[in-house]
Amino acid sequence: MIYGILLESARYGVCEVYGQAIWKRIVQELNFEHESFTTLGRYDETLIEKIAECLAEILHEGGPDLYMQFFGECFVKFFTNYGYDKILRVAGRHFRDFLHSIDQLHDSTRFSFPKMKSPLFHVTDEDDNGAILHYKSKRRGFQRYIVGQLKECSTRFFKEDIFVRIQDDISSNEYTHIIFRVDFNNFMARSMERRLMQGPKLPDVTSTTFFKVFPFGILLDPQMRICHLGHSIKNVFPSDTLLIGRHLEDVFRLIRPDILLEWNRVLSYGRHIVFVIESRIPLRPSQSKNMKKSGSGNPQIRLKGQMKLMEAWNMIVFLCHPVLTTTEEMLSVGLFLHDLNFYDGSSEILIAGMQHARSLQAAIDKQHAWITKLQSSKLELQEWRSKGRRLLYSMMPRHIAQMLQEGVLANSICESHKLLTVLFAYSIDFKDVIQKLDPQQIVESINATVNAFDQCSEHFDVFKVETKADSSYMAVAGIQDRSIQPHRRESTTSQSTTYSLSIADDLANEMKNPLGLNHAEIVCGLALELVKSSKRVINPVTKQPFRVKFGFHSGPAVGGIVGAKNYQYCLFGDTINTASRITTTGEPGRVHISDTSYALLRDSQYFETQHRGKTELKGKGTSETYWLIGPTPAYTSLIDQDQYDIDDEEPSGLSYQQTTKAENNAPRSFADTSPNGHLAPVPRTPVKSNINKRPSLSGSQCPFSGHKIGIEPFGM
C-alpha cells in the first residue's frame, strides 16, 4: 500500500502538463471511483504503474518508464505545496549531503505518514565526480520514479545538473535492490569534509567517560554480542536479567533497516542510515500506579540512533536515544527525565510534545473526519451528477445536451434533419374527459396515459418531443443518431469541463441500436408497444380503455433550442404537420403509416404492413397510406436471443420475449383483427424491450425527490 500523496502528485502532474482531458481519460480507462486521491489515504501500490502504462498508451510518446520518471519529478514539485521542501532545503549544503541524508529525511516524516514503509538509501562509495547510491525496497518498479525524484531535487534545491544511471540490479524475490551511479560535481563537498577532519589530537576517552556522555549507548563486538550497556538502558531491565555477552538479536529486535544483523552489513549501512531497535525481553515492572490502573502489560522500549565503528576498540557502538511520545509511554518503560540526555534536547522535545499532544491529536482526528466526509461527499456528488445527466437527456437529444455542457449558446443551436420519423398518439376521448371530470381527475387521467407511454418510449432509441394540451403524444426517431456538431458561438459564462466529457462517454455506452434498425423500424417497435399500453389505460367516464389513434410519417425537419430561460428543443416543418394528419385520419387502436414511412419499411424483415389505399389528408390532398400489422418472426427471434440481458435488467415481471411468446400462443395476436378491421384488444402485462434502449430516469422513481411516480392506469 502507498499513501495517496504519491497518486495525487501524479494526477497533479498529468493535469498540469497534459491537461484535464487526458486525466479524465485515465480515470475512465482504469475505472477509478473518484477523479482525485486523499493524501493520507491508502491505495494499492500498483496504481501508479497502471497510470504510467495508461498514459503511455494514450499519448504514444515513450514507454511507462518515461512516465514513472515524470511522476517522480511531479512528486517533488507537488509536496512543496505542503511545506516539505523546507526539510530538503536544510538537508545539506551540497547535493552530496542530501544523498547521505535521504534515509534520515524519510524517518522524519513518520509522524505525518505513520504507516509508510520507506525505502533504504545509502551511499557506499564516492569520488570527486559522483557517488554510488544503493536503493532497497519491498516495492517493485519504482527505480525510474527514484531517478525522477533525484533529478528534480538536485535541480530545484541545489542547482545541480546530475546524471543517474542504473549500474547494477541485484534484486531478489523479496526486495528490489538497485545500485545507482549518480554523476555530479562532488569536488567542493569532499574538499570541505577533508578540511573539517583535520582537527587537534586529543587523548583517548575512557569507557567510563564515554558511557557517562552516552547513557543509552550499546557496545557490540564483531560477533554482534553485547559488550556493554549505558546505565539508562540497564535500568529499564530487571536487575537479575543477563544482558552482557548475549547476541543483540536475543535482547532487541531490529526494526529498521530491514537487513541481516551482521558486522559487515551494519558497517555498510551504519554511516548514514537511521537504525531502530525494539526490546524483545520483559522490562522492569512499572512502579507507577497510573500504569497499573490502565492495565498496560508487556511494555517495550524502542531505541533509535546510529551505528558507529570504534576502530581503537574494534567494536561498533550504537549511539541512540529512546523513542518516546507521551508521559504514559515513558512511565511504562520505567524512564524519567533524569535518565534522558540533556545535551540533545530529548527531554525538552518530550515535554513540548506532552503539551501539544492533545491538540495535535484533536487536529488529526478532525482531519480524518473531514477526509471521511469528503469521500462521502464525492460519492454523493457523483450520484447527483448521474441523476442530473439522465434528466437532461430526457429533455433534449443527447448531442444537444453535450453542446450545451460544452458552452455553446442555446439559441445559436439550429440544425436540419434530412430524414427522421415522427410518431403521434392522439386520444379521441379527451374532450369527453374534459367536460365530465373535475380538474384533479383530468390531470390524473392525462398523467396515467403519459406515464404508460413514457414507460414504453424510454426503452427505444427515440426522443419524446412534447405532450400537448389535447393529450397528443409525440416521439421522434432519427435525432439521436446525429453526432455533436462543431462549436458555434461559445458562451462567455460557461466553460468546457471534464464533466462534459463524461456525458459523451455515458452516451456512447447507454445509447444503443443493437439490431441496426432504421428510424422507421424503431418507431414501428415503439408504436406496437404503445398500442398494447393504451389498452391498460381506462377512461374513468366510459370505464373502457381510451380510444387512441397512432400514426407516423418520415421526412425532413428543422430543430433547435427555443427559449432563453426554460430551454425546450422543438421541431418545425411540414413533416410534423403531415404526421399529425396521418394520425387523425387513422382508426383507434391501429397504427397508420404514410407512404414515405412505408418506403423505409417496404424491405424490412422485421415488421408487416398492409395497404390501406388513398386517404384524404386535410390541406394536403389524397395520399397512399398503410397499416402496421405487427412484428415478423425474425424480429421476435432476435429479441429471444437477448433474453439474458432483459432478465438482468428486470428480474421481476414478464419480459418482452415472454409476453411475445405468450401472444403468439394466444388465440389473438398482432395480426388478429376484429370484424370491423381493428386490432382486437388483448389484455397483457406491461412489457419492456431491450431493443434500441435509451437511458431511464431511474425506473418509476423521480431522480431528485426520490418519490415514486405512479404508473398505474387511472381507474383500474
N, C-alpha and C positions, 0 to 999 in steps of 0.2 A: 504494500500500500504506500502511496505517496500523498503528500499534502496538496491541497487544491491550488496553492500558490504557484506550483510548477505549471499546472494546466492553465491557470488564469493568465500567467505570463505568456504562455504560448498563444492563447486567444488574443491577448493584447497585441502581440507582435503581428499576428496574421491580419487583424483588423487595421493596424497602423500602416502596414506595408502593402497588403494586397486588397484591402477593402472589406467592408461588412458583407458584401455579397458572397465572397469566397468563404468566409467563416460560416455563413448561413448554409452553404452547400455542404461543408464538412459536417455540420450539426445534423443535417438531413441524411447524409451518406452513412454516418456512424450511429444514427438513431439515438442521439443524446436526448435526455429528458428535458434539459434546460440549455440555454444558449451560453451560460456563464457558469463559473465554479466558485464555491466559497473557499477563501484562502486557508481556513483552518479545517476544512472538510477533508475526509479521507477517501481516496479513489484508487482504482486499480492501476498499478504502475505501468501496465501495458498500454494505457490510453494514449500517452504522449507519443509512443511509437506508432500507434494506429493513426494519430492525427498527422504525423510526418508522412506516412505512407499515402494517406488520402490526399494530402496537399501535393505530393509528387504526381499522383495520378491526375489531379485536376489541372495543374499548371504545366506539366510535361517539360519542366526545366530542371533537370537533375533528379537524383535519387533521394531516398529517405534520409541517408546520412547527411546530405547537404542541409536538409531542413531540421534535423536534430541539432546540428551545429548552430543553425539560425535560432532555434529555441533556447539554446544555452546563452547566446548573446542577449536574447529578449529577456531572459530571467534577470540578468544583471541590470538591465535598463528598468525593468518593472519594479524590482524590490527597492530601488532608490526612492520610490514614492512612499515607502513605509519607513524611511529613515535608516535602513540597514547600510546604506552607503557610508554613513559616518563611521561605522565599525571598520569598514575596509580602508577608509582613508587613514586611520590611525594604526593599521596593521604593520606598517614599517616605512622606512624612508625610501626603500628601493623595492623593486619587484621581487628580488631575491628574498627579502624579509617577508614579503607576502606569501611566497611559496612555503616558507618554513612555518608560517602561522595559520595555514588553512585549517589544520585539524583543531587548533585552539579556537578559531572562529566558529567552526561548527559546534563545538562544545558550548560556546557562549549563547547559542540560540536554543538551548534545551528548555529554557523556561517558556519561550514563545511556542515552540513545537516539541512538546514533551515526548511524543511517540515517534519522533524522527529517527530513523536508522541511518545515520550519516556515514558516508564512505570514509575510508582512511587515505590520507595523503602524507607521504613523507619523502624527503629528498635524501638520496643515498650518496650521490657524488655531484660535485660542481666544479666548474673551472671558470676562467675569465670570460668564456663565450656562452655560458649557459649552465644547465643543471639537468640531472636525471631525476624525474619525478615518478614515484610509484603510486598507482591508484588501485584501490582494492574495495570491492563492494559485492554484496549479495545480489544486486540487480544486474540485469543483462541489457546490453545495447545502449549504454549511456556514455560510451567513450567519446563519441563525436560531440555529445552535449557538453562534456567536460572541456573539450577543446574550445568550443564557443565561449564558455564562461571565462577560461583563462585569457583568451584573446581580448574579450571585451573589458575585463578587469585591468589588463595591462595598458590598454589604450585609454580608458576612461579615468583611471586613478593614478597611473604612473607615467602617462605619456610615453609609453614604451611600445615599440613595434616588435612583436615576438613571432617566432616560427615554431609550431608544435607539430611533431610527428610521432607516430606510434613506433617505438623502437623494438618492442617485443610484447608478445601476448602469451602469458603463462597462466591463463585462466584454467580453473578446474571445474568439476561438476557442481561444486558448492559455491565458488566465488568467481567473480570477474577480476582478474589481476592484469593490469596494463602498465607497461613501462613506457613513459613518455620521455622523449628528448625535447627539452624546451631551450631554444636558442634565443639569447638576448645579451645585451651588454652588461656583464657582471663584474667588470674590472674595478669600477669605483667602489662597489659594495665590499668586495673582498679586500681591497686595499685598506679601507676603513676598519674592517674587522681585525686585520693584522696589526694595525697601529694600536687598537684598543687592547690587544692581548699583551702588548709589551709593557707590563706593569712592574712594580717593585717586587723583589724577592723577600718573602716573609717567612718566619719559622713555621714549621708544621703545626697543625692544630691537633690537640689530643682528642681521643674519642669521647672523653667526659665532657669537654667543652663543646664538641660537635653536637652531642645529643641534648645538651642544655639549649643550644641555639635552635635545634630541630627536634622538639619533643614528640613529633609524630613520625620521625624517620624510621625506616626499616632497612637493615643491612643484610645483603644476600651474598652468598659465596657463589663460585662458578656452577655448583650443582643446584642453585636456586634454593638453598636451605637458609633458614633464618638464623643469622649470627647474633643479632642484637636488635632490640626494640626500644624506641623512645619511651620515657616514663608515662607520657599521656596515653599511649596505646596500651601499655601494660595494665594501667589502672582500670580499663574497661573490661578486662577478662578476670575471671576468678583467680585468686592468688595461687591456688593449687593446680592451675592448668599449665601443662608443659607446653612451652612455645619455642624456646631456643632449640635449634637443631632440627626442627621439623621442616619439611618442604613447604614452600609458600602456599602451594595449592591445597595443602592439608588444613591450613588455617583460614585462607582467603580464597575467594572465587574471583577470577579475572573477568571484569565486565567489559572493559574497553582497553585496548583494541582486541578484536577477535582473532587472536593469534595463539600459537602454542607457547607456553611459558618456558622458553629455553633461553640460555645465556646469549647465544649469537643473535637470536631474533629480538630479544629485548634491547641489545646494544644497537641493532639496526634501526629499530623503531623509536628507541628511547630519547633520541636527541630532540625531536620536535613533536612528539605525539603525547597527548594527554592520556595518562593511564588512570583507570578507575578500578578499584578492587572492593570486594564486599566480604564481610566476615562469614565463615561457614559454621564455626563452633559457637556454643552459647556464650553470652556475655555475662558480666556480673549482675546478679539480681538487683533491680532498681529499688532504692530506698524511698522513693517518692510516693507519698500517699495518693496523690492525684493519678499517678500511673497505675497504681494498684486498683483504684476505683474504676478506671477506664477499662481495665482488663486487658491491657496491651501485653501480649506474650511474644516470646522469641524475638526480641529486638535485634536489629543488625546495624552495624556501623559500616559506612561507606567512606572510603578514603580516595582522594583524588590528588594527582601530582605528576612528577616527572622522574624518570629513571636516569640516574647519572652514574657514570663509571668513575670510581675512585682508584686511579692507577696505582697509587702508593700502597693501597690495601689489597689490590686485585679483587675488589668487590664492587657490587652495584648497590647504591643507596637510593631508596625510594623516598624522595622529598615530597611530603604530602600534607594534606590537612583534611579534617573531616567535612563531609558534605552535610550540612545542617540547614534546615529552613525554618523550623519552629522551636519554641521552648520545650514543647512536649516531646519532640523528637530528640532534643538534646538531653533531657532528663531520662528518657527511656534507655539511652545507651550509657548513662552514668557519667556524663561530661558536664563541666561547669566552665564559666568564663575564665577562671584561673588556669584551666588546662589549655586554653587556646593560645595561639601565637599572638602576641601583642603587636609585633612589628609588621605583620602582613595584613592587618585590618580585618581579620576574621571575626573578632568579637564585635567590632563596630558594624560590620555588614549584617551580622546576625541580629543585633539589637535593632538596627534600622529596618530589617526585614520583618521583625516582630511587630513593629509599629504600623507598617504598611500592608501586612499580610491580609488583614481583614478587608481593607478597602480594595486591595488588588483582587482578592477572591470574588468580592461582590461585583467588580467590573468584569471579571472573566465570566461569571455566571450570567451577567446581563448580556454580554456579547454572545454567549451560546444561545441564550433565549432569543436574541434578535436573529441569529442565524437560522434557528428552527422556524421562527416566524417568517423569515424571508423565503425559505423553501416552501412553506405552506402558501405564501402569497404568490409565488411563481406558479405553483400548480393551479391556484385559483385563477390567476391571470390567463394561463394557457387555456383553461376550460372556458372562460368567458370570451376569449378571442375566438375560439372554435364556434361558440354559440352565435357570436356576432357575425362571423363569416357566413354561417348557414342561413341566418336571417337575411343577410344582404343578397345571397344567391337566390333566395326565394322572391326577392323584389325586382330583380333585373337580371338580364343574361350575364353569364359568367365573365365574358370578355369585357363587358361594360363595367362590371364591378371591379375588375382588375385595373382598368384605365382610371377609374375614379380614385382608387387607392394609390395609384402612382402619380397623382397630382394633376391629371387632365381636367380642365374646367368642364363642368357638367353640360352647360349649354353650348359648348363647342362640339359636342358629340352628335354627329348626324351621319347615318350610313344607309346605303341602299342594299337591298337584298334581291338578287336576280330571281330567286325562286325559293319559296317556302310554302308551307301548308298551314292553313288557318282553319281551326275547328270551332264550331259554335254548338252549344247545347241550350235550347230555349224551352222554358216551361210555359205551356199554353194555359195552365190553370192559375197562373199568378194573379190575374185580375180578379178572379173569384175569391182568392185568399185575401186580397187587399180589402175587398168590400165586406167580408163577413167575419174577419178576425180582428182582435184588438192589436195595438202596436207591438206589445211584447210577444204575442203569438206569431205575428208576422215575421219578426226578427228571428225567432226560434225556428220557424219553418224554413226561412231562407238559409239560416246557419246550418241546419241539418243537411240541406241539399249541397251547399258549398263544401262542407266538411267531407261528405261522402265522395264528391267529385275530386276534391284535393287528395284524398287518400289514394285514389286511383292514379292521378296525374303525376304524383311525386315518384312513381315507380317507372316512369317513362322519360326519355330524354326530350322533354318538351318544356316550354316556358309558358306559365299562366300569365296572360296579359292583364285581364281585368274581369271583374264580375259587375255587371251593370245593374242599375236600379230595377230593371224589368226582369231580374233573375236570370239573365242570359250569362252563360259561362263561356269564356274564350281562352283557347290554348293554341300555341303555335309551335311547330316543329321546323327545324332548319336554322333557327337563330343560333342555337348552341354550337353549331359546327364551325362558327366563324372564330378564327384566331384573333389575338389582340392586334389592333392597328397601330401604325407608327404614331408617336406622340404628336398631338396638336399643341395648342397653346397651353403652357404649363401654369398652374396656379402659383401665385406668389406666397400663398399661405400654407400650401401643402408640400410635403417633401417625400421623395421616394424612400421607403424604408424596407427593412428586411421582412416586415410584416406583409408587404405586397408580394414579395417573392414566395412566401408560404402560401398565399392564395393560389398562385399559378400551380404550385406543386399539389395542393389539395384538389384543385380542379382536375388536374391530369389524372389523379388517382381515382376520383369519385365519378366523373362523367364518363360513361361507357356506352358503347353500342356494340355488344359482342357479336351480334348476327350481321352487322354491316347493313342494316336496313336503310332505305332512303326515307326521307321525312314523311312521305305519304304513307308508307308502310307502318312507320312508327305511330302515326295518327290513327291508322286502322286498328292497331292493337289497343290504343287508348280508348277509341270510340266504343269498341266492343265491351271494354270494361265499364265504361260509363253507362252503357245500356243496362248492364247487369246491376250496377249500383243504383240506378234510378228506380228499379223495381223494389228496392228496400225502403225508399223514402215515401212515407204515406202522407197523403193530403188529409189534414185534420177535418176538412169540411166534408169531403166525399167518403172518407175512410178507405180510399183506394189509392194505389200508387200514383204519384204525379205523372201526368202525361207530358213527356219531354221529347222534343224533336232534336235530332242530331244531323249535322251536315258539315262537310268541309270542302275547301277549294284550294287549289295551288296556283301560285302566281307571284309576281314581283311586288315589293312593298318598300316603303321608306320608314326607318325607325330612328328614334333619338330620345334624349332626356328632355322632359318638359317640366318647367317649374324651377324656381330659384331657392325655395325653402324645403318643400316636400318633393323630392325627386320622384319622377314617375317615367318609366320607359313606355313610350307609346308607338304604335304602328299606324301608318297612314297609307292610303292608296285604294285603288279600285278592287284589289284582291279581297280586302276586308269587307267591302260592301257586297261583293259577289258571294262570299262565303255566308254572309248573313242571309242573302236571298235564297241561297241553296237550302239553308236550314229551315227557313219559314215555309218553303214550298214542299217540305218533306212531310212525313207522317210520324205520329207519336210512336216511340219505341223502335224506330228504324233509323239507319244511317244513310243519309242522302249524299251522293258524290257528284261533283261536277265532272265535265268531260276532260279538263286538264288534269285533275287528280286521277281520273281513270287511266289516262295515258301513262302515268307513273306506276299504275298497278296492273296494267294490261299483261305484262310478262312476269308478274310476281308469282312465286311458287308458294307463298305463304297465306294468301287471302283470296277468297272467292267473291266475285261481283256478279251483278245481274243487271242487264239493260232495262231501264225504265221507259225510255222514249223521250219525246220532246216535251220540255217543261217550260211554261211561261214564267219568266223572271221579271219582276216589276222593274220597269225602266231599262231593261236590257234585252227585251225580246225573248224569243224561244231559244232553248239550248238543249243538247242531248245530255241527259243525266242518268245516273246509275244507282243501284242499291248495293250496299256492302252486306254480303250474306253471312260470312263467318270465316274462321281460320281453316286452313288446309291441314291434313295430317302431317305434312312436313313441318309446319310451324309448331304443332303440338309435340312432335317427337323431339324437336330441338329443345323445347322447354323441358322435356323429360330428362334430357342429358344434363341439365343444370340443377337437378333435384337437390344435390347436396348443398349447393350454395344457398338455395332458398330455405332449406331446413336450418342452416346456420343462422340465417337472417331472422327467421320467425319460427322458433321451436314449437310454439303452441299454435293451434288452429290449423286449418287446411291450407295447403299451398296451392299455388296456381295450377300446378300439374295435377294435383289430386282432384281439384274441382273440375278441371278439364276432362280428366278421365271419367269422373262421375257423370259429367254432362254427355260424354259420348255413349255411355252405357244407359243413360236415362231415356225415357220414351220420347222426349223432345230435346233437340239440340239447337245450335245456332241456325242450322239450315231449316229447322222445322218452323212452319208458319201456321198461323191460324187461318180459318176460312176466309177472313177478309184480307189476307195477304200480309198481316202484321206479324212481327216476331212474337211468338207466344211467350208470356212471362213465365220464367222458371225460377222459383224461389231458391236462393242459394246463399251460402256463407260468403262474407266479403273475402276477396282474394287479393293476393299480392303477386306481382310478377317481377322477375329479376331482369327482364328484357329492357334495355335502354334505360337503366336505372339512373335516377337523379338523386342528389343528397336529400335526406329527410331532415325536417326541422327538429327532430327528436321524437319521432313516433307521434303519439297523440298527446304530447305534453308541451306547454309553452316553454321555450328555451330560457326565458328571462324570469317570469313569475314562478315557474315550476308548477303551475296549476294544470290539471288535466283538462284537455279540450274534449268536450263531449262530441262523439261522432255517431251516437245512436240516432236513428231516424226519428224525427218528430212524429209523435202519435203512435209509435209502435210499442 
